[in-house]
Amino acid sequence: MPYVDQKRRARLDLHISELANLIKYEGTGLASHQREHGLVAGDLNYSISRLVNEIMLIPTRYWMIAMVTGVLQNVSAEFYRVVVAPYEEKQRKKNGNVFSVEEEP
């Protein structure tokens, strides 16, 4: 998780919230769960890609590629750890395990 101080977060969050609202609501006036999922995924992918492109230095250097790749991998891993894993565990308990694994008592 990126531990950014509260003052800096506040400055960034204004812009991030505006972009998130555009992705969720732009063009339809509907809540994100009502939009076509492909639109949200495409807009999110495009926005992340453009953000990365905007911060890349020209000419491109290896350290910048390594930094961006590492950040994107860390975001993915943290999202999985904090959001996906608990959701999957809840669903496993609700619906039963797919895999034949012995659980510790």
Phi, psi and omega in degrees: 000135178285118181265085181263135183297156188299323181295316179291320177303316182301318179294318180287321186298328178302314182284322180295316179297321178297315178295317180300319178294322175299314181297319183286322192242339188305132171084347183234330185072009181254156175296156185302325181289346179265345181282161174296126186302325180298326178294315180296313181298315180295315179296319179295313179300313180300315182296316178295316180299316179293321178298313177300314180299321181294328182269348179295140178273147175245127359286152180296139178235155183302317183300326179289317177299314180296320180295311182296315178301315179297317179298313180297321177293320178294320177299314180299314181295319180291320176300317179297314183296316188271325186252306188289310184302312178297322177297313180298320179296318177299316180292324178297316179294324181288317189252351182096154182283143177275322184271147177271088180235143177276129179261144177292141178290000000 
